Each structure stands twice: as C-alpha cells, then as structure tokens.
Amino acid sequence: MTFDKKAFRHALGAFPTGVAVITASGGGEHIGITVNSFGSVSLEPPLVMWCIDKKSDRYHIFTKAPAFTISILGTKHEAVSSRLAKQGEHRLDGIELMGTELGPPALADSLSVFECERFAVHEAGDHAILIGHVLRFHCHEAGPPLVFFGGRYGALAG
Ligand SMILES: Cc1cc2nc3c(=O)[nH]c(=O)nc-3n(C[C@H](O)[C@H](O)[C@H](O)COP(=O)(O)O)c2cc1C
C-alpha cells in the first residue's frame, strides 16, 4: 500500500493547536524554534513534551541541551513565530525576551512559560520526542493564544 504523505500532512492540519517557541543555549548563544508539537505528559512528576525534526539545523543543540524553556505564544507573537520557523533562523537578536533562572530566556509577554530540564529524548521516526521536567512555570494570561490550523495562523473565535 502506498502512503500519501501530502494527504497525511493535510489530515494532521485538521487538528488545531497552539504555538510555542522553545529556547535553549548552545555554542555560546541562545537559540529558538517555533513548534506546535508541545503537549502535557505527566502531573507527578510534572512533564511536558515536544518533537523536533531530525533534519532541523538545530536538532543537535536541542537534543543535547540540559535545559530548555517553553514559551506559549499569543496572537501578538505571530511575526516572531514566523521568523523562528524559517530555515536557519534561530537567533533571538531583536526579540523581546525575559530572563529565567535556568538560563534559556522566555519570550516577553508569553501566555505561559515552562522552565524545563531535559528528562528524556526518545527516537520517533524522522523526529525525536523531547520530554522536559518542569522545574518552574509562570502563567501570565497575557491575551489571546496564537492558533495554528490547516497550515495557517489564526485566533480563537469569540
Ligand atoms: C506553526 C509551526 C509549527 C511547527 N512545529 C514544529 C515542531 O513541532 N517540530 C519541528 O521540528 N519543527 C516544527 N516547525 C518547523 C520549524 O519551526 C522550522 O521551520 C524547521 O525546524 C526548519 O528550520 P531549521 O532547519 O533551521 O531548524 C513548525 C513550524 C511552524 C510554522
């Protein structure tokens, strides 16, 4: 049986998600990547997850980093989200940031921030699943969430 990858992608796009930026430190700088694979995993211990494509330029930095920070984006972050989704565009220069205790900065005005230490990295086909142990979190409820649906950005209705 042939598997239609394009149709598969299209079908996956029918699941609306939020958008997050993950930041980590590597090679003497902080870097970021836009993801919509973020999810909650466990309350006790507090674990969250996201996935990274093995083809990403940033794969080795993120999978080896001892800590990463997850910023949940609002509609006001759409331009930053697009920028950090571009191939090779991972520097945070010019982006408004907020310091964290673990090190990798959060995006200013994020809806929530999760400061994580690396808990596990699992092989998963052409991606790896990164599980983070949440050591600190902040919830700012700073406006409407940025939503991704059908390959486009949007916002919640009403
Ligand atoms: C809304 C959105 C969600 C994305 N989610 C993921 C994701 O969960 N994991 C991932 O590896 N890449 C994801 N990407 C793609 C990356 O942001 C980036 O485009 C990709 O890593 C290519 O750049 P690089 O090779 O420089 O890392 C997403 C892109 C967008 C626009």
The ligand as an SDF file (V2000), in Angstrom:
LIG
                    3D

 31 33  0  0  0  0  0  0  0  0999 V2000
    3.3440   26.5870   13.3850 C   0  0  0  0  0  0  0  0  0  0  0  0
    4.6030   25.7820   13.2030 C   0  0  0  0  0  0  0  0  0  0  0  0
    4.8290   24.6790   13.9850 C   0  0  0  0  0  0  0  0  0  0  0  0
    5.9970   23.9210   13.8600 C   0  0  0  0  0  0  0  0  0  0  0  0
    6.1960   22.8500   14.6690 N   0  0  0  0  0  0  0  0  0  0  0  0
    7.3460   22.1670   14.6010 C   0  0  0  0  0  0  0  0  0  0  0  0
    7.5890   21.0920   15.5140 C   0  0  0  0  0  0  0  0  0  0  0  0
    6.7650   20.7610   16.3600 O   0  0  0  0  0  0  0  0  0  0  0  0
    8.8060   20.4560   15.4170 N   0  0  0  0  0  0  0  0  0  0  0  0
    9.7380   20.7940   14.4730 C   0  0  0  0  0  0  0  0  0  0  0  0
   10.8060   20.1730   14.4290 O   0  0  0  0  0  0  0  0  0  0  0  0
    9.5340   21.8050   13.5950 N   0  0  0  0  0  0  0  0  0  0  0  0
    8.3640   22.4990   13.6490 C   0  0  0  0  0  0  0  0  0  0  0  0
    8.1470   23.5340   12.7990 N   0  0  0  0  0  0  0  0  0  0  0  0
    9.2020   23.8870   11.8170 C   0  0  0  0  0  0  0  0  0  0  0  0
   10.3540   24.6830   12.4780 C   0  0  0  0  0  0  0  0  0  0  0  0
    9.8580   25.8290   13.1310 O   0  0  0  0  0  0  0  0  0  0  0  0
   11.4250   25.1230   11.4290 C   0  0  0  0  0  0  0  0  0  0  0  0
   10.7720   25.6590   10.3270 O   0  0  0  0  0  0  0  0  0  0  0  0
   12.2530   23.9710   10.9510 C   0  0  0  0  0  0  0  0  0  0  0  0
   12.9490   23.4630   12.0560 O   0  0  0  0  0  0  0  0  0  0  0  0
   13.2690   24.3430    9.8220 C   0  0  0  0  0  0  0  0  0  0  0  0
   14.3080   25.1680   10.2500 O   0  0  0  0  0  0  0  0  0  0  0  0
   15.7740   24.6420   10.7500 P   0  0  0  0  0  0  0  0  0  0  0  0
   16.2620   23.5350    9.8810 O   0  0  0  0  0  0  0  0  0  0  0  0
   16.6330   25.8820   10.6750 O   0  0  0  0  0  0  0  0  0  0  0  0
   15.5560   24.1780   12.1740 O   0  0  0  0  0  0  0  0  0  0  0  0
    6.9660   24.2970   12.8970 C   0  0  0  0  0  0  0  0  0  0  0  0
    6.7370   25.4220   12.0850 C   0  0  0  0  0  0  0  0  0  0  0  0
    5.5770   26.1590   12.2370 C   0  0  0  0  0  0  0  0  0  0  0  0
    5.3390   27.3730   11.3690 C   0  0  0  0  0  0  0  0  0  0  0  0
  1  2  1  0
  2  3  1  0
  2 30  2  0
  3  4  2  0
  4  5  1  0
  4 28  1  0
  5  6  2  0
  6  7  1  0
  6 13  1  0
  7  8  2  0
  7  9  1  0
  9 10  1  0
 10 11  2  0
 10 12  1  0
 12 13  2  0
 13 14  1  0
 14 15  1  0
 14 28  1  0
 15 16  1  0
 16 17  1  0
 16 18  1  0
 18 19  1  0
 18 20  1  0
 20 21  1  0
 20 22  1  0
 22 23  1  0
 23 24  1  0
 24 25  2  0
 24 26  1  0
 24 27  1  0
 28 29  2  0
 29 30  1  0
 30 31  1  0
M  END
$$$$
